[in-house]
Every structure is written in structure tokens, then in C-alpha cells.
Amino acid sequence: MKKLSLLLWTILVAIVLISFGSIQGKETKLTTEKLSDTEDYLLSISGNKVFKYKLKNLPKDKTYQILFTYEVYEGKEKVEEEIITGIWQDSLEDAQNEETIGFNYQEDKFRGIIGGVGAYATFEYEIKEDLRKGSQL
């Protein structure tokens, strides 16, 4: 049975946003950020795949958590699930309204960056599956 590696269903944004929306009534949105032509060119010749997102209108009046989750499927059945990293917002005093999320992957490594105003965290995760054999993101 062939293992399909649904690599982080783009941040299985189990955006376990414990509540959507904010005081302004705006919806929280995950939008793709375009790379510049130069960035795109450099990535295409290096063989890397990179995805960059902005998560906008995060609620300043609610607590939330955003999880990067790695899942492996055999057919339609989930056989493995592991939380790689996440963001938790529980202090409303310093709440940010926007987060930047980026990640790239190669055959057996997954790297990412998450953060907001002035502070970013990076992470790396080694996987057992060869993503070239699974589905394309």
C-alpha cells in the first residue's frame, strides 16, 4: 500500500482558532503571499518548493492556537499524525493582528518559519517518506 504524505495540509491550519472573528467584525483569512520574480527564479533552479502565507485579522479579543501538523495517509485512512510546532495566543495584551507563515520541503525535510511583528521562529522536521512519491501540493 502506497503511503500518501499529505504534508501539512498547508498548515493543517487546525487553526484551532477557538473563536473566529474579532471586535471589528472582520473574518480571519489565510492568504497566499506571492514571491518576487527573483525569489521564484532562485527557488526553481534549486529544486525547492516554498509556500508563504499571511494570516490576517486574527482576533485580538480571543485566544487561539495555530498548529503545523504532519499527517500520513494510506489510502483514505490517517495512519500517522504529529504536531511539528504551533503558535498560541493567550495573552490579549500583546495580541497581534497578523502572522506570517512560510514553509518549504525537499525529499525528506520540511522547514518553516512563523512569526509576527519583530519575532520569528524557525523549525525543521525530518520525515520518513519521500514526498516526490506522494501527492503534489
N, C-alpha and C positions, 0 to 999 in steps of 0.2 A: 504494500500500500504506500502510495506516494504521499509524503508529508508536505502539505502546503503551509508555507510560513507566511501568515498574514501579519507581516511585520507591522506592529504597532498601528493598527488600522488608523493611520495618521493620528497618532496620539489618541488612541482609543479614548479619545477625549471623553473618557469616562469622566468627562468634565462633570464630575460628580459635583456640579455646581448645586450646592444644596438649596439654592433658590435662584431662579433666573430673574433678570431684571434688576433695575436699581431705582432710586428715587426719581431720576429724570424720566423714567418710563422707557428707556432705550433697551433694546434686546442685546444680549451678549452675542457677539459674532466672531467666528473664526474665518479669517480671510487670508488668501494666498498672497504673499509678497513676491513680486517679480524680481529676478536677478538682473543686474545690468548686462549689457551685451558682452563686456569684458569678462565678468564673472561666469557667465554662461559658456563662453568660449573656453576659458581655462578648465572648467569642470568637464566639458565634453571631451577635451583631449586627454584628461587624466583618468577618465572612465568612472568618475564618481557620480553619484546621484545625490542631489541636495534638494531639500524642501524647506521653505521658510514661510512662517505664518505670523500673523498678528492676531491676537485675541483681544478684541476691543469691547469697551463698555462693560467691563467687569463690575459687578455690584460693589459699591463702597459701603453699603449698609448691611451686607450679608456675609457670612463666612462661606468659603468654598474650597474645593480641592481639585487639582488637575493632575491626572496620573498618566505617565507613559507606561503602557502595558505591552509586553511581548506575548503573543499568542501563537500557538502551533496547532494546526488542524490536520486531521486525517479524514479526508472526505469532508463531511459537514460537521464532524464531531471535534470539539475542542479537546486536545489531549495534554496541553501544557499552557500555563498562564503564569507570568511572572511580572511583578511591578518593578520597573527599572528605576524610576525616580518620579518625583512629583513636586507640585507646588501647593502649599497650604496657606490659606489666608484666614487667620482667626483674630487678628488684632485690627479692629476697624480704624484705629487712629492713623496708622500708616498705610492704609489701603491704597493700592494703585488701580488706575482705571484701564491699564493696558499691559499686556505681557507679550514678549517676543519669543517665538518658539522656532527652532531650526534643528534639522537633523539630516544626516547623510548615512549612507550604508554602502558597503562593498560586499565581497563574497561572504565574509564571516564576522564582520564588525559593524557595529552600529554606534554612531557618535551623535551627540546632541548638545544643544545649548538652550537654556531657558533663562528668562530674567525680565527685568523691567528697568525702571529709571535708575541708572548708575550701578546696578548689581546684576551680575550674570553668573550662572553656574553651568559647568560643562560636565558631561558624563560620557562614559564609553561602556559598551556592553558587547561581550563576545558571544556569538551564537554557534550552535552545533550544525545547523542546516546551511546549505549553500543556497543563498537567495536567488541565484540565477536559475535554479531548477523549479522555483515556485512561481507564484503569480507576480505580475508586474504591478507596481504601484502607480 
